[in-house]
Amino acid sequence: MKSENIYKGFGICDEVYGYCSRIAESLKPRFEKIDEIAEYNQAKIIRAMQEARVSEACLLETTGYGYNDIGRDTLEAVYAAAFHTEDALVRSQIVCGTHALATALFGNTRPGDAVFSPVGLPYDTLQEVIGLRPSAGSLKEYGVDFSYVDLLPEGSFDWEGIRAGIRDNTRLVTIQRSRGYSDRHSLSVAEIGELIRFIRSIKPDAVIMVDNCYGEFIETIEPTDVGADMIVGSLIKNPGGGIAPVGGYIAGTRRCVENAAARLTAPGLGKEVGPSLGNSRLLYQGFFMGPHVAASAEKGAIFAANIYEGLGFDVTPDGREPREDIIQAITFHDPQGVISFSKGIQKAAPVDSFVTPEPAPMPGYSDQVIMAAGCFISGSSIELSCDGPLREPYTVYFQGGLTWYHSKFGVMMSLQQMVEDGFVQKERLI
Ligand SMILES: *Cc1c(COP(=O)(O)O)cnc(C)c1O
């Protein structure tokens, strides 16, 4: 076939191509199911845009204070309609997912309150926001406590631990949908719903926040459909569709969103200020593309799982498990494995394909991290990318690909690099 020839030009050998093609072929029935979810979510977004009466004027540029910014206000109405919430804050002034989560946390807690996580330690960068690692301006410095309970070893919720962990001053419960850099599984929306019902039975007035990063559009419902007060995420992940140049969102109850807005801008100003600048069109278009892009990335993750599982590496989720996010963890038990894999991904990039990724310290992370990303949007992890902290058991987290074809190509290039670096014997591919 022609694609075989074009891949040869990238140095992909017959064995790698043949092995990858057989696995891609075997996944077709499963990919059809992913397409069905994407089709549903596509219609959901179009309906939200129609209900909110998105017009050409919404796509224009605004500046300064951004009073009465119709593009911004309508976009927030679109998010609220799509995620079935009372309100939403969707801003390019929210610079990343951590910022969105910090804004939601600070906005919705007060000194003396406690935050509780029933699903283990939150994502690395959140640990400084909370103050688990000393950090200027953390929640801890403002007198907001934090505690957590891990999942049980077999992966289920620790109901008794959760009951004991929720105290009188527990104001906010934070639930992270995706596993991040931890070794637990990612949560399905149904599991999150079950957890929320339990928490409400103990503390009906707790504010329940879900860190929705990487989870958007993987299912036909979101955590706000099963009782979450707010969901929070980054626009350089799934809901930005690879097109949003920056941004974050908080969608939830009017109260939660208002509290977060007061923190993002200033008390008394809230959502009223913050110009969309020239970003509105990109944020609308990215949200519109989101379901398709998330589906492509999910296919790439499943493909990677099957490729590396077939070669005897530990992969989570495994090749057959249902998916709750777009992240694929592959464990090499060797730092060189993480480095080789990352090099291959970088070589598949449309931008910066000629640079070599190397481990380095990163703000917000306690270990050295290696990242491969040759993205149109800097650091965008809905685009083909991988990253891994250089620590035991040497796991790489692979994600993204704006198209399935790119994601597939990235995985093939990673395998080719593994072969060239002697990690995978060619004979194993036959
Ligand atoms: C990416 C991510 C974050 C942080 O987002 P940044 O945009 O990197 O700041 C938080 N939580 C989870 C689960 C994530 O995947």
The ligand as an SDF file (V2000), in Angstrom:
LIG
                    3D

 15 15  0  0  0  0  0  0  0  0999 V2000
   -2.9610   18.4330   33.0370 C   0  0  0  0  0  0  0  0  0  0  0  0
   -3.6390   18.2130   34.3210 C   0  0  0  0  0  0  0  0  0  0  0  0
   -3.7180   19.2030   35.2860 C   0  0  0  0  0  0  0  0  0  0  0  0
   -2.9800   20.5170   35.1800 C   0  0  0  0  0  0  0  0  0  0  0  0
   -3.1420   21.1540   34.0080 O   0  0  0  0  0  0  0  0  0  0  0  0
   -2.0010   22.1180   33.4260 P   0  0  0  0  0  0  0  0  0  0  0  0
   -2.6850   22.6890   32.2650 O   0  0  0  0  0  0  0  0  0  0  0  0
   -0.8310   21.2820   33.0840 O   0  0  0  0  0  0  0  0  0  0  0  0
   -1.7040   23.1270   34.4690 O   0  0  0  0  0  0  0  0  0  0  0  0
   -4.4230   18.9330   36.4320 C   0  0  0  0  0  0  0  0  0  0  0  0
   -5.0210   17.7450   36.6200 N   0  0  0  0  0  0  0  0  0  0  0  0
   -4.9430   16.7610   35.7240 C   0  0  0  0  0  0  0  0  0  0  0  0
   -5.6090   15.4550   35.9970 C   0  0  0  0  0  0  0  0  0  0  0  0
   -4.2620   16.9580   34.5440 C   0  0  0  0  0  0  0  0  0  0  0  0
   -4.2040   15.9990   33.6460 O   0  0  0  0  0  0  0  0  0  0  0  0
  1  2  1  0
  2  3  1  0
  2 14  2  0
  3  4  1  0
  3 10  2  0
  4  5  1  0
  5  6  1  0
  6  7  2  0
  6  8  1  0
  6  9  1  0
 10 11  1  0
 11 12  2  0
 12 13  1  0
 12 14  1  0
 14 15  1  0
M  END
$$$$
